[in-house]
Amino acid sequence: MTSHELSPSPRQYAEQVLRESEEVLRDAAGIAFPEHPGLSPIEAFPKPTELRSESPDIPELTDDRKAALLEKASELGFGLNENFTLSEQGFYEANVILEGGQPHKILAEARMVIEDKSANPKTIILSASPHREITNPAEIASAERLFGKAGKTEYEVAEDVARSLPGFTALEEPQILNASYDIDNQFAISQEPTGQFQVVGHIDSTPVILMKIDRKNLEDGKYSNQPGTADVIKIVDGITKADGDDSHPIVHVTSGTYRPSRTVAAALAGLSAERTVGIATYGNSLLNEIKGDNAPAPVGQLPGELHVMAQNAIKLQEALENK
């Protein structure tokens, strides 16, 4: 029997995640701003930028407060060196979603999944934005070092990640799937072959699928209608159910840096999915191996992560109250 068969119901899991998250958020706000008791976490911690590594820090934080904040966040998996894999959580034959991001991070996600031999994923879905251009010099250098070139967009980088994986066999032409979602209609799914989902190859018998993270670009350089983590999980839930799969787990794969917020988002998506939804994360050790350095946990990204976590916690609380 696998561990997810023993897990609580989606509602029980969501309630547990919400309790743990709210407790950590309250403690974190108190650590960062002891002179402002009762400060809301969503007000205490700044909203991150699209590229998380460029997110604002909190200038008032002393080294002691940063260390205490990191220790508190580690209770939810932030900054840990170890991977938290699919198989050790009992997620077998899952529909696996890899999260877009910087080249080395997507590669770390992919490697953790394919090196977990007993997990045997049903599908591997690389979700990435064709709208986010790769312009940061460090990100360009990372892609060139890993793949010999730098794609123009995150989506192109995700395809390079797929093609670099051991055992990957590319199709002569990508296979466009009869699956899509509508960014103007609350991400409603259909079976239109829009190109938002396409199979680019296989690893053994597992199809490797590219998923476009679409959005509406605005005139001021900002954007809207982009699906978040919970939305992406719900979209994958919908398209796999439309294809006859309503029972295999859905597992979102990300960095341990984002485990706190992504866990809340997964719990939110699980309330409507009516099947097992989970999170798997790579640790700092695997990322450093890929990057070829020995960098510590990215504590500078913690304020932004706590902000996103607080946003997701509010959504989860509302969903539980309305369900």
Secondary structure, 3 states (H helix, E strand, C coil): CCHHHHCCCHHHHHHHHHHHHHHHHHHHHHHHCCCCCCCCHHHHCCCCCCCHHHCCCCCCCCHHHHHHHHHHHHHHCCCCCCCECCHHHCCCCCEEEECCCCHHHHHHHHHHHHCCHHHCCCEEEEEECCCCECCCHHHHHHHHHHHCCCCCEHHHHHHHHHHHCCCEEEEEEEEECCCEEECCCCCEEECCCCCCEEEEEEECCEEEEEEECCCEECCCCCEECCCCHHHHHHHHHHHHHHCCCCCCCEEEEEEHHHHHHHHHHHHHHHHHHCCCEEEEEECHHHHHHHHCCCCCCCHHHHHHHHHHHHHHHHHHHHHHHHC
